[in-house]
């Protein structure tokens, strides 16, 4: 997991490095079956290394080309020694079935089910579904009678979970005890299918490679449909994770894996089995040092390291530092550059240790007319070089913006952008519709992977009401821009990221308005599981924004303003003296808003009182 891309590996290394540097009594136990550089990892963790090759259940690894299957000689040193004990697929095929299932995947499944279980790993999500259907066309119809009652119960549970609908593919395959499993399923559907598999109601799952390193779903036979994941060739590590699902201790007495190869794949066959398992490399420097930046910033925020020399010591404790020469990274230079970059972004400040105002609360962020970069208070010795300024006599502190990013768990690269978006929204927020708020809680991370389908964008836009169209105009999106998009052209007047974010916000708006996930899946032409993930991400991001913005409300509460009445009766100068760096205009807006809410509440209560008095008369 340390080597996982996308941020997960960097986050784990971040935690481990800080524990090793700042904690004295922590015991770390690391385990893996698929790591090539164990000694290097042991040095990084300052750990004792234990390695063993014992496997309680024997696993036989095989490859299949055409109708022939060979066992793999795992002790081989050359390609000529790799294959041994040739045999044929013994499942009875009719001539018609051979035309349908050229690679005999259904036959390989049929040899072990229903008495034993089988996992079939596929290169893509779509392939999982089509292969599940294909397998059922080959299997004997007598399988429909096996555990029929349990299958009916599972089907009913899926109907309930899916809001009255079940995927047409699952409707065909479930009677045979076959299903598919990938990220396009709802979380509830995944859970039901996993439970059905573990209980034996389902005996075959067609799944993507992510299942190999995830849930513990064992099998008697593992079939790898192709030596690819998407367009990329399987790595040795991922291959070992897949085949490791076969023959689990306590659940089976033996295990077997079969890798299906085409003639054109035989070139890579030798390298897959003869090459060593890949090394586990640090990802802290990936994506423009995002992981290393997070490590340094959080170390300052937690008080683990508050000077440049200390931060360099933290970085020197990382796996990245151990692999720096191999990965071509100059750690000391990177640390200095990152600290200066964080300082320019207004996320971190430098204060002399003797200064008693070095807390994050003393940093101006919202001075009227200034950006968050300009509002960062710096040491008065601006002529000093960074190396001189960040000696042990000076400490680093996290700015108000940085503190908000930490509390909101906001990516540092996005904190400034989020702050800017919220400032713009504060001046033009449209509350007659939920669409503007939904746009603001649409995660940036989701937007980056979205592909706009112009015809769907146009249909969704044209279905908007008058208030929603006003929201679109506030964002700079007009009907002319949408028409231009349907013709295959992006407007130069508006950024593509804004269009993508609004596109996802339209999906969220349809769901907010009562549209079911199945309907939204058809309308926007995406898997229902991906829609659920978008909902989950938006919910999490909304919580992040709430905590990101929470500082001022907490300051008001701590200053004694515990109710709307307290704020409504206050003078702007009272708020200015109670809340640090609050602009006068914002103070006036807060008081006016509180008064308006109190008036509305009073009018409502007055109306209710009049109704009650009329009832007495």
C-alpha positions as CSV (number, residue, x, y, z in Angstrom):
1,X,0.0,0.0,0.0
2,X,3.0,2.4,0.5
3,X,3.5,2.3,-3.2
4,X,-0.2,3.0,-4.2
5,X,-0.7,6.0,-6.4
6,X,-3.5,8.5,-6.1
7,X,-2.5,9.7,-2.7
8,X,-3.2,6.6,-0.6
9,X,0.4,5.4,-0.4
10,X,1.6,8.9,0.3
11,X,-0.9,9.3,3.2
12,X,0.3,6.1,4.8
13,X,3.9,7.1,4.5
14,X,3.0,10.4,6.0
15,X,1.5,8.8,9.1
16,X,4.3,6.3,9.5
17,X,7.1,8.9,9.1
18,X,5.5,11.2,11.7
19,X,5.0,8.3,14.1
20,X,8.7,7.3,13.7
21,X,9.9,10.9,14.2
22,X,7.6,12.2,16.9
23,X,6.4,9.2,18.9
24,X,8.6,7.2,21.3
25,X,6.3,4.3,22.2
26,X,4.7,3.0,19.0
27,X,4.9,-0.6,17.8
28,X,4.7,-1.0,14.0
29,X,3.9,-4.4,12.4
30,X,4.0,-4.4,8.6
31,X,3.0,-7.4,6.5
32,X,2.9,-8.2,2.8
33,X,3.1,-11.1,0.4
34,X,4.0,-9.1,-2.7
35,X,6.9,-6.7,-1.9
36,X,10.3,-7.0,-3.5
37,X,12.5,-4.7,-1.4
38,X,11.7,-6.0,2.1
39,X,15.2,-5.1,3.5
40,X,14.8,-1.5,2.4
41,X,11.4,-1.2,4.1
42,X,12.9,-2.8,7.2
43,X,15.5,0.0,7.3
44,X,12.9,2.7,6.8
45,X,10.7,1.3,9.7
46,X,13.8,0.5,11.8
47,X,12.3,-3.0,12.0
48,X,13.4,-6.6,12.3
49,X,12.7,-8.5,9.1
50,X,11.1,-12.0,9.0
51,X,10.4,-13.6,5.7
52,X,9.0,-17.1,4.9
53,X,7.7,-19.1,2.0
54,X,5.3,-21.4,3.8
55,X,1.8,-21.7,2.4
56,X,-0.6,-23.8,4.4
57,X,-2.7,-24.7,1.3
58,X,-0.9,-25.7,-1.9
59,X,-1.5,-23.4,-4.9
60,X,-1.0,-24.6,-8.5
61,X,-0.4,-21.8,-11.0
62,X,-1.3,-22.5,-14.6
63,X,-1.5,-20.8,-18.0
64,X,-3.9,-21.6,-20.9
65,X,-3.3,-21.0,-24.6
66,X,-6.1,-22.2,-27.0
67,X,-7.4,-25.5,-25.5
68,X,-4.2,-26.5,-23.7
69,X,-3.3,-25.8,-20.0
70,X,0.2,-26.0,-18.6
71,X,1.4,-25.9,-15.0
72,X,3.9,-23.2,-14.3
73,X,7.3,-24.4,-12.9
74,X,7.8,-21.7,-10.2
75,X,11.4,-22.8,-9.8
76,X,12.3,-22.2,-13.4
77,X,15.2,-19.9,-14.4
78,X,14.5,-19.8,-18.2
79,X,11.4,-19.6,-20.3
80,X,12.0,-23.1,-21.7
81,X,11.7,-24.5,-18.2
82,X,8.5,-22.6,-17.3
83,X,5.8,-24.9,-18.6
84,X,5.1,-28.5,-17.5
85,X,2.4,-31.1,-17.2
86,X,0.3,-30.2,-20.3
87,X,-3.5,-31.1,-20.1
88,X,-6.7,-30.2,-21.9
89,X,-9.9,-28.5,-20.7
90,X,-12.2,-31.4,-19.8
91,X,-15.5,-29.5,-19.8
92,X,-17.9,-31.0,-22.4
93,X,-18.5,-28.3,-25.1
94,X,-21.0,-28.5,-28.0
95,X,-20.0,-27.0,-31.4
96,X,-22.4,-24.1,-30.7
97,X,-20.9,-23.4,-27.3
98,X,-17.4,-23.4,-28.8
99,X,-18.4,-20.6,-31.1
100,X,-19.8,-18.6,-28.3
101,X,-17.0,-19.2,-25.8
102,X,-13.8,-19.3,-27.8
103,X,-11.4,-19.1,-24.8
104,X,-13.5,-21.7,-22.9
105,X,-13.8,-19.5,-19.8
106,X,-17.3,-21.0,-19.1
107,X,-15.8,-24.5,-19.2
108,X,-13.1,-23.6,-16.8
109,X,-15.7,-22.3,-14.4
110,X,-18.0,-25.2,-15.0
111,X,-15.3,-27.7,-13.9
112,X,-15.4,-26.5,-10.3
113,X,-18.8,-25.1,-9.6
114,X,-21.3,-25.5,-7.9
115,X,-19.3,-27.7,-5.4
116,X,-16.5,-25.1,-5.2
117,X,-16.2,-21.4,-5.8
118,X,-14.5,-19.5,-8.7
119,X,-13.3,-16.0,-9.2
120,X,-12.8,-14.6,-12.7
121,X,-10.7,-11.4,-13.0
122,X,-11.5,-9.2,-16.0
123,X,-9.6,-6.3,-17.4
124,X,-12.5,-3.8,-17.4
125,X,-15.9,-3.3,-15.7
126,X,-17.8,-3.8,-19.0
127,X,-15.9,-7.1,-19.5
128,X,-17.1,-8.3,-16.1
129,X,-20.8,-8.0,-17.2
130,X,-20.4,-9.5,-20.7
131,X,-18.3,-12.4,-19.4
132,X,-20.9,-13.2,-16.7
133,X,-23.6,-13.5,-19.3
134,X,-21.3,-15.5,-21.6
135,X,-20.5,-18.0,-18.8
136,X,-24.2,-18.6,-18.2
137,X,-24.8,-19.5,-21.9
138,X,-22.3,-22.3,-21.5
139,X,-23.2,-23.7,-18.1
140,X,-25.9,-26.4,-17.9
141,X,-29.4,-25.3,-17.0
142,X,-29.5,-27.8,-14.1
143,X,-27.5,-25.3,-12.1
144,X,-30.7,-23.2,-11.7
145,X,-32.0,-25.7,-9.3
146,X,-29.0,-25.5,-7.0
147,X,-29.9,-23.5,-3.9
148,X,-32.8,-22.0,-5.7
149,X,-34.5,-20.7,-2.5
150,X,-31.4,-18.9,-1.4
151,X,-31.1,-17.3,-4.9
152,X,-34.7,-16.1,-4.8
153,X,-34.0,-14.5,-1.4
154,X,-30.9,-12.8,-2.7
155,X,-32.7,-11.5,-5.7
156,X,-35.5,-10.0,-3.5
157,X,-32.8,-8.4,-1.3
158,X,-31.2,-6.8,-4.4
159,X,-34.6,-5.5,-5.6
160,X,-35.1,-3.9,-2.3
161,X,-31.6,-2.4,-2.2
162,X,-31.9,-1.1,-5.8
163,X,-35.2,0.7,-5.1
164,X,-37.4,-1.8,-7.0
165,X,-34.9,-2.5,-9.8
166,X,-32.2,-5.1,-10.5
167,X,-29.6,-4.9,-13.2
168,X,-30.8,-6.9,-16.3
169,X,-27.4,-8.7,-16.4
170,X,-27.8,-9.9,-12.8
171,X,-31.4,-10.9,-13.5
172,X,-30.0,-13.3,-16.1
173,X,-27.0,-14.6,-14.3
174,X,-28.2,-15.0,-10.6
175,X,-30.2,-18.2,-11.4
176,X,-26.9,-19.9,-12.4
177,X,-25.1,-18.7,-9.2
178,X,-23.0,-16.2,-11.3
179,X,-22.7,-12.5,-10.7
180,X,-20.3,-9.6,-11.5
181,X,-18.6,-7.3,-9.0
182,X,-17.1,-3.9,-9.8
183,X,-17.3,-0.2,-8.8
184,X,-20.4,0.4,-10.9
185,X,-22.5,-1.4,-8.3
186,X,-24.2,0.3,-5.4
187,X,-22.4,-0.4,-2.1
188,X,-25.5,-2.3,-0.8
189,X,-25.5,-4.4,-3.9
190,X,-21.8,-5.2,-3.5
191,X,-22.4,-6.2,0.1
192,X,-25.2,-8.6,-0.8
193,X,-23.3,-10.2,-3.6
194,X,-20.2,-10.7,-1.4
195,X,-22.4,-12.3,1.3
196,X,-24.1,-14.5,-1.3
197,X,-20.7,-15.6,-2.5
198,X,-19.4,-16.4,1.0
199,X,-22.5,-18.3,1.8
200,X,-22.3,-20.4,-1.4
201,X,-25.5,-19.0,-2.9
202,X,-23.2,-17.6,-5.7
203,X,-20.4,-19.8,-6.8
204,X,-18.8,-17.5,-9.4
205,X,-17.9,-13.8,-9.4
206,X,-16.6,-12.0,-12.5
207,X,-14.7,-9.0,-11.0
208,X,-12.0,-6.4,-11.6
209,X,-8.5,-6.5,-10.2
210,X,-9.4,-4.2,-7.3
211,X,-11.0,-7.1,-5.6
212,X,-7.7,-8.9,-5.3
213,X,-6.3,-6.5,-2.7
214,X,-9.6,-5.8,-1.0
215,X,-12.2,-8.0,0.5
216,X,-11.4,-11.5,1.5
217,X,-13.3,-13.6,-1.0
218,X,-11.5,-16.9,-1.4
219,X,-11.9,-19.4,-4.2
220,X,-10.9,-23.0,-5.3
221,X,-10.0,-21.7,-8.7
222,X,-9.0,-18.2,-9.9
223,X,-9.2,-17.4,-13.6
224,X,-7.4,-14.4,-15.0
225,X,-9.2,-13.5,-18.2
226,X,-6.4,-11.5,-19.6
227,X,-2.8,-10.4,-18.6
228,X,-4.0,-6.8,-18.7
229,X,-5.8,-4.4,-16.3
230,X,-7.4,-1.9,-18.7
231,X,-4.6,-1.2,-21.3
232,X,-1.7,-1.9,-18.9
233,X,0.0,-5.2,-18.5
234,X,-0.3,-7.0,-15.2
235,X,2.5,-6.4,-12.7
236,X,4.0,-9.3,-10.9
237,X,2.7,-7.9,-7.6
238,X,-0.9,-7.6,-8.9
239,X,-0.8,-11.0,-10.4
240,X,0.4,-12.5,-7.1
241,X,-2.5,-10.7,-5.3
242,X,-5.0,-12.2,-7.7
243,X,-3.8,-15.8,-7.6
244,X,-3.4,-15.6,-3.8
245,X,-7.2,-15.7,-3.6
246,X,-7.1,-19.4,-4.5
247,X,-6.9,-22.0,-1.8
248,X,-7.2,-20.1,1.4
249,X,-6.3,-21.8,4.7
250,X,-9.3,-23.1,6.7
251,X,-11.6,-22.7,3.7
252,X,-10.2,-25.1,1.1
253,X,-7.8,-28.0,0.8
254,X,-6.2,-26.8,-2.5
255,X,-6.1,-23.9,-4.9
256,X,-5.5,-23.4,-8.6
257,X,-5.0,-20.3,-10.8
258,X,-5.3,-20.2,-14.6
259,X,-4.0,-17.3,-16.6
260,X,-5.6,-17.1,-20.1
261,X,-3.1,-16.0,-22.8
262,X,-3.4,-15.2,-26.5
263,X,-0.6,-16.0,-28.9
264,X,0.4,-12.3,-29.0
265,X,0.7,-12.3,-25.2
266,X,3.3,-15.0,-25.1
267,X,6.1,-12.4,-25.5
268,X,5.4,-10.9,-22.1
269,X,4.7,-14.3,-20.5
270,X,8.3,-15.1,-19.5
271,X,8.9,-11.7,-18.0
272,X,5.8,-11.9,-15.8
273,X,6.9,-15.2,-14.2
274,X,10.7,-14.8,-14.2
275,X,11.0,-11.2,-13.1
276,X,11.2,-10.4,-9.4
277,X,8.3,-8.8,-7.5
278,X,8.3,-5.1,-8.0
279,X,9.9,-2.9,-5.3
280,X,7.7,-0.7,-3.0
281,X,8.7,2.9,-3.9
282,X,7.7,6.1,-2.1
283,X,5.1,8.2,-3.8
284,X,5.7,11.4,-1.6
285,X,7.3,13.1,-4.6
286,X,4.4,12.2,-7.0
287,X,2.1,14.9,-8.4
288,X,4.5,17.7,-7.8
289,X,5.5,16.6,-4.3
290,X,2.0,16.6,-3.0
291,X,2.7,13.9,-0.4
292,X,5.9,15.6,0.9
293,X,4.1,18.9,1.1
294,X,1.3,17.4,3.2
295,X,3.9,15.7,5.5
296,X,5.8,19.0,6.1
297,X,2.7,21.1,6.5
298,X,0.9,18.7,9.0
299,X,4.2,18.4,10.9
300,X,4.1,22.1,11.5
301,X,0.4,22.1,12.3
302,X,0.8,19.3,14.9
303,X,3.9,21.0,16.4
304,X,6.1,18.0,15.6
305,X,8.6,20.2,13.7
306,X,8.5,24.0,13.7
307,X,11.7,25.0,12.0
308,X,13.4,24.3,8.7
309,X,16.1,22.1,10.3
310,X,13.5,20.1,12.1
311,X,11.4,19.7,8.9
312,X,14.5,18.5,7.1
313,X,14.9,15.9,9.9
314,X,11.3,14.8,9.4
315,X,11.8,14.4,5.7
316,X,15.0,12.5,6.3
317,X,13.0,9.9,8.2
318,X,10.8,9.1,5.2
319,X,11.0,6.3,2.8
320,X,11.5,8.9,0.1
321,X,14.7,10.0,1.7
322,X,16.0,6.4,1.8
323,X,15.2,6.1,-2.0
324,X,16.2,9.6,-2.9
325,X,19.2,8.7,-5.0
326,X,17.2,6.0,-6.9
327,X,14.2,8.3,-7.5
328,X,16.4,11.4,-8.3
329,X,15.2,13.6,-5.5
330,X,17.2,16.2,-3.5
331,X,15.4,16.1,-0.2
332,X,16.9,19.2,1.4
333,X,16.3,21.4,-1.6
334,X,12.7,20.1,-1.9
335,X,11.9,20.9,1.7
336,X,13.2,24.4,1.4
337,X,11.2,24.9,-1.9
338,X,8.0,23.5,-0.4
339,X,8.2,25.7,2.8
340,X,8.7,28.8,0.6
341,X,5.8,27.8,-1.7
342,X,3.5,27.3,1.3
343,X,4.6,30.7,2.6
344,X,3.8,32.3,-0.7
345,X,0.3,30.6,-0.8
346,X,-0.5,32.1,2.6
347,X,-0.7,28.7,4.3
348,X,2.3,29.1,6.5
349,X,4.0,32.0,8.2
350,X,7.4,32.7,9.8
351,X,7.6,34.4,13.3
352,X,10.5,35.0,15.6
353,X,10.4,32.6,18.6
354,X,10.4,35.6,20.9
355,X,7.3,37.0,19.3
356,X,4.3,36.2,21.5
357,X,1.9,36.5,18.6
358,X,3.0,33.5,16.7
359,X,-0.3,31.6,16.9
360,X,-2.4,31.0,13.8
361,X,-5.1,33.2,15.2
362,X,-2.8,36.3,14.9
363,X,-2.6,36.0,11.1
364,X,-4.7,38.3,9.0
365,X,-6.6,36.5,6.3
366,X,-9.6,38.6,5.5
367,X,-8.3,42.2,5.3
368,X,-10.7,44.2,3.1
369,X,-9.6,44.2,-0.5
370,X,-6.6,41.7,0.0
371,X,-6.1,38.2,-1.3
372,X,-5.2,35.4,1.2
373,X,-1.6,35.5,-0.1
374,X,-1.3,39.2,0.7
375,X,-2.9,38.7,4.1
376,X,-0.2,36.4,5.5
377,X,1.9,38.2,8.1
378,X,5.6,37.7,7.6
379,X,8.6,38.4,9.7
380,X,9.7,42.1,9.4
381,X,13.2,40.9,8.4
382,X,12.2,40.6,4.7
383,X,15.7,41.1,3.5
384,X,16.9,37.9,5.1
385,X,17.3,34.8,2.9
386,X,15.0,31.9,3.6
387,X,17.8,29.8,5.1
388,X,18.8,32.6,7.5
389,X,15.2,33.4,8.4
390,X,14.3,29.8,9.1
391,X,17.0,29.0,11.5
392,X,16.3,27.4,14.9
393,X,15.7,30.9,16.2
394,X,12.5,31.3,14.1
395,X,9.5,29.1,14.1
396,X,6.9,28.3,11.5
397,X,3.2,28.6,12.2
398,X,0.2,27.6,10.2
399,X,-1.9,30.6,8.9
400,X,-5.7,31.0,9.4
401,X,-6.2,29.7,5.9
402,X,-3.9,26.8,6.6
403,X,-5.7,26.0,9.9
404,X,-9.0,26.0,8.0
405,X,-7.5,23.6,5.4
406,X,-6.5,21.3,8.2
407,X,-9.8,21.4,10.0
408,X,-11.7,20.9,6.7
409,X,-9.3,18.2,5.5
410,X,-8.9,20.2,2.3
411,X,-6.1,19.5,-0.1
412,X,-3.5,22.3,0.3
413,X,-3.5,22.9,-3.5
414,X,-7.2,23.5,-3.4
415,X,-7.5,25.6,-0.2
416,X,-6.8,28.9,-2.0
417,X,-9.2,28.0,-4.8
418,X,-11.9,27.0,-2.4
419,X,-11.5,30.2,-0.4
420,X,-11.7,32.3,-3.6
421,X,-14.8,30.4,-4.8
422,X,-16.6,30.9,-1.4
423,X,-15.7,34.6,-1.4
424,X,-17.2,35.0,-4.8
425,X,-20.3,33.0,-3.8
426,X,-20.8,35.1,-0.7
427,X,-21.4,38.1,-2.8
428,X,-23.8,36.4,-5.3
429,X,-25.2,33.4,-3.5
430,X,-28.6,32.3,-5.0
431,X,-30.8,30.7,-2.4
432,X,-34.1,30.5,-4.3
433,X,-32.8,27.1,-5.6
434,X,-30.5,24.5,-4.1
435,X,-28.4,24.3,-7.3
436,X,-25.9,27.0,-6.3
437,X,-25.2,25.3,-3.0
438,X,-24.9,21.9,-4.7
439,X,-22.4,23.5,-7.1
440,X,-20.3,24.7,-4.2
441,X,-20.2,21.2,-2.6
442,X,-19.3,19.5,-5.8
443,X,-15.9,18.1,-5.1
444,X,-13.0,19.3,-7.3
445,X,-11.5,15.7,-7.3
446,X,-14.7,14.3,-8.9
447,X,-14.8,17.0,-11.5
448,X,-11.3,16.3,-12.8
449,X,-12.3,12.8,-13.9
450,X,-15.7,13.8,-15.5
451,X,-16.2,13.6,-19.2
452,X,-19.1,15.9,-20.4
453,X,-21.5,14.3,-22.8
454,X,-22.8,17.4,-24.7
455,X,-26.3,16.0,-25.6
456,X,-26.9,15.1,-21.9
457,X,-25.6,18.5,-20.7
458,X,-28.0,20.2,-23.1
459,X,-31.0,18.1,-22.0
460,X,-30.3,18.6,-18.3
461,X,-29.8,22.4,-18.9
462,X,-33.0,22.8,-20.9
463,X,-35.0,21.1,-18.1
464,X,-33.9,23.7,-15.5
465,X,-36.4,26.1,-14.0
466,X,-36.1,29.9,-14.1
467,X,-34.3,30.1,-10.7
468,X,-31.8,27.4,-11.8
469,X,-31.1,29.2,-15.1
470,X,-30.2,32.3,-13.0
471,X,-27.6,30.2,-11.1
472,X,-26.1,29.1,-14.4
473,X,-25.8,32.7,-15.5
474,X,-24.1,33.6,-12.2
475,X,-21.5,31.1,-13.1
476,X,-21.2,32.4,-16.6
477,X,-23.1,29.5,-18.3
478,X,-25.6,30.6,-20.9
479,X,-27.8,28.8,-23.4
480,X,-25.4,30.0,-26.2
481,X,-22.5,28.3,-24.4
482,X,-24.5,25.1,-24.0
483,X,-25.5,25.1,-27.7
484,X,-21.8,25.7,-28.7
485,X,-20.9,22.7,-26.5
486,X,-23.3,20.4,-28.3
487,X,-21.6,21.4,-31.6
488,X,-18.3,20.2,-30.1
489,X,-16.7,23.5,-29.1
490,X,-15.8,24.9,-25.7
491,X,-16.3,28.6,-25.1
492,X,-13.3,30.7,-24.3
493,X,-15.4,32.8,-22.0
494,X,-15.7,30.1,-19.3
495,X,-13.3,27.5,-18.0
496,X,-13.8,23.8,-18.8
497,X,-13.5,23.0,-15.1
498,X,-16.5,25.3,-14.3
499,X,-18.6,23.5,-17.0
500,X,-17.6,20.1,-15.6
501,X,-18.4,21.1,-12.1
502,X,-21.8,22.4,-13.1
503,X,-22.4,19.2,-15.1
504,X,-21.9,17.2,-11.9
505,X,-24.0,19.7,-10.0
506,X,-26.8,19.1,-12.4
507,X,-26.6,15.4,-11.6
508,X,-26.7,16.1,-7.9
509,X,-29.7,18.5,-8.5
510,X,-31.7,15.8,-10.3
511,X,-31.1,13.5,-7.3
512,X,-31.9,16.3,-4.8
513,X,-35.2,16.9,-6.7
514,X,-36.3,13.3,-6.1
515,X,-34.9,11.4,-9.1
516,X,-33.9,7.8,-8.3
517,X,-30.3,6.5,-8.8
518,X,-31.5,4.2,-11.6
519,X,-33.2,7.0,-13.5
520,X,-30.2,9.3,-13.0
521,X,-27.9,6.5,-14.2
522,X,-29.9,6.2,-17.5
523,X,-30.2,10.0,-18.0
524,X,-26.5,10.7,-17.4
525,X,-25.3,7.4,-18.9
526,X,-23.1,6.4,-16.0
527,X,-23.0,3.4,-13.6
528,X,-25.3,3.7,-10.6
529,X,-22.3,2.9,-8.4
530,X,-20.4,5.9,-9.7
531,X,-23.4,8.1,-9.0
532,X,-23.5,6.8,-5.4
533,X,-19.7,7.5,-5.1
534,X,-20.4,11.0,-6.4
535,X,-23.1,11.5,-3.7
536,X,-20.8,10.2,-1.0
537,X,-18.0,12.5,-2.2
538,X,-20.3,15.5,-2.3
539,X,-21.5,14.8,1.2
540,X,-18.0,14.4,2.5
541,X,-16.9,17.6,0.7
542,X,-19.9,19.5,2.2
543,X,-18.7,18.5,5.6
544,X,-15.2,19.6,4.8
545,X,-16.4,23.0,3.7
546,X,-18.5,23.3,6.8
547,X,-15.4,22.8,9.0
548,X,-13.3,24.9,6.7
549,X,-15.7,27.9,7.3
550,X,-16.4,27.2,11.0
551,X,-13.8,29.5,12.5
552,X,-15.8,32.7,12.5
553,X,-18.9,31.1,14.0
554,X,-16.8,29.6,16.8
555,X,-15.2,33.0,17.4
556,X,-18.7,34.6,17.7
557,X,-19.8,31.9,20.1
558,X,-16.7,32.2,22.3
559,X,-17.3,36.0,22.4
560,X,-20.7,35.5,24.0
561,X,-23.0,35.6,20.9
562,X,-25.0,32.5,21.6
563,X,-28.2,33.3,19.8
564,X,-29.6,35.3,16.8
565,X,-31.0,37.9,19.3
566,X,-27.5,38.5,20.7
567,X,-26.1,39.1,17.2
568,X,-29.1,41.2,16.0
569,X,-28.8,43.6,19.0
570,X,-25.1,44.0,18.5
571,X,-23.3,47.0,16.8
572,X,-20.9,46.4,14.0
573,X,-18.0,47.7,16.2
574,X,-18.9,45.1,18.8
575,X,-18.4,42.3,16.3
576,X,-15.2,43.9,15.0
577,X,-13.7,43.9,18.5
578,X,-14.8,40.3,19.2
579,X,-13.8,38.6,16.0
580,X,-10.3,39.1,14.7
581,X,-9.9,40.5,11.1
582,X,-13.6,40.7,10.4
583,X,-14.3,43.3,7.6
584,X,-16.8,46.0,8.6
585,X,-19.1,45.3,5.6
586,X,-19.3,41.6,6.6
587,X,-20.1,42.5,10.2
588,X,-23.0,44.7,9.0
589,X,-24.2,41.8,6.8
590,X,-24.1,39.3,9.7
591,X,-26.2,41.7,11.9
592,X,-28.7,42.5,9.1
593,X,-29.1,38.7,8.4
594,X,-29.8,38.0,12.1
595,X,-32.4,40.8,12.3
596,X,-34.1,39.5,9.1
597,X,-34.3,35.9,10.5
598,X,-35.7,37.2,13.8
599,X,-38.3,39.2,12.0
600,X,-39.4,36.2,9.9
601,X,-39.6,34.1,13.0
602,X,-41.6,36.7,14.9
603,X,-44.0,37.1,12.0
604,X,-44.5,33.3,11.9
605,X,-45.2,33.2,15.6
606,X,-47.6,36.1,15.3
607,X,-49.5,34.4,12.6
608,X,-49.8,31.2,14.6
609,X,-51.0,33.2,17.6
610,X,-53.7,35.0,15.5
611,X,-54.9,31.6,14.2
612,X,-55.2,30.3,17.8
613,X,-57.1,33.4,18.9
614,X,-59.5,33.0,16.0
615,X,-60.1,29.4,17.0
616,X,-61.1,30.6,20.5
617,X,-63.6,33.1,19.1
